[in-house]
Amino acid sequence: MGRNDGIMYDKTDTIIDSHVHVYPDELALKTYQKLSEVGGNVEDSVIGNLKALNEMMSRLNINKVIVQHIATKPESVDDVMDFALSIKNDKILAFAPLHPFEENIFSRIGAVKKQGFLGIKLHPYFQRFGMDDRALYPFFEAAESAELPVLIHAGKDHMYYDINASDPEDIAKVQKDFPSLKIIAAHMGGMLMSSEAQKHIIGSRIYIDTALSYKLIPKRVFSQMIKDHDPDRILFASDFPWSDPQKEINNIKSLDISDDLKQKIFCKNAVKLYDI
């Protein structure tokens, strides 16, 4: 599928899931068990290895997925990068698993585009920083210069619920300071922080994805957030394996919005943003 503004879409049948996770077999099981132990919501979740991802894509006829790999420490980047490259193909695309505080982060940023990565994923909780940390600014400047989108886990996290490392207001400040940087605030701009997301993210030029929406956001609130945001800056996402993509798809399809907007959310916006 190439970028083509005149491409014909059959209703909402073409789907790009812009936010999934996949892990090596042993790590997939450990991650599932750990989330269960800390009280994370694993209803409708599965053990997220490559086999499960491929089966899900085939069963739901999802055309492409974008894996949001995470390197929790600077010294783990190489291993995660090797895994990301080993599974990447024309249907399984990926964001680069960089850590903003790597010593060689600037050369890394220059290289990931050549390796076919679509952007960079940040997870403040797992990578242990706050979005209000000015030490991140050289990283954002480099990503902006390289024209690489940055997807940020926005809002709270089930495993670190008492910490607020990724407040929607702080993400909005980064966008203000780096106006050309393409920021995607995951989880509708703020996991478990919908009110804050509505105040600081919704209606702004920040992209949002719909990951975990059916699980975490009341339908009325979700519908209003979709209607209030820029229709060209909403990306369909499931957060597989932590949510059931079929239920996430049905959640979008059931909204009282136009078929054109549904097509944008499911596919067109990702095609345009990532030139895929």
Steps between C-alpha positions, in 0.01 A plus 500: 500500500661825391413853593228620266243761588269357235506142628161333532411345835221247545311650795711428810645167384860620474654507847842604626552438871747772597583378850568136579764317700672168439765325707734202469320187625654479847469874565141500375398256772695683774351836400146361511562345841656818639208715390259254658693506829495880535128522439503606138184439301579186296139431400496446121880485505717221360863391520642730235754305298546512123276198442212668685550824306495325162192299596320815610584684177380207289181447700396868491640575154715784633715622215796638693609550858759736647688344790594742776819343632637629833857492629465544876872579550765651272702178517204293375453695177716271286315183602157654448614649170619159378163346584314788334699459179459121503119514485450808284348446156251662262210436740676526836644851514670652802607799704861499614571388859731785591568635847526881520798484735723272294850641463481464121136602463566756227673253268225249579232745391684559176517127429147378579340655193744311278403182683137552407358605837205737487573690820612466862301368795540651849354355818582732792406244765699205366791722393498690830470867417232766518362688204577822684875420498685764298784253453279344231513811285815412301330170410184677385705749301682217323175312426342819367801564277489142368123533436434188705165476680514423872227291663472559875313292754273775629328512837541248779606135494344206684838379625598841640162643591625725782747676268413766245789498255313583180245769573309623193588857594873419488462338159319810376792713622745289300289551189497874561880507532550276195219603265628298202539178699229247419386375841252217542350494849388140550182393677291795380752743643496371856442151640268527801525880462225576249407832659859624483530374142185686402643819648854483359510255205159472336456775243875563476736409215627195691408164348315253722447127477200303622689226688303342787205733446225243530646377828579828670282783366121523536337491157344845534834658593686311227251608236528865604880489495495360146260772385701778667840406358652574159359222275835470321689432824325192640655155455337166564689295757423198716805461729497126421562270689359707788164550333278313255543669160159378388332688785712807428391485135134458595531796737598726210245355258218556747568874530252747354754647259531499122644208304762742369623572854503129580713440191739773612531347846539142380743564217526828312660703779771240561570470127549875478697545822739212442504504117426127481 
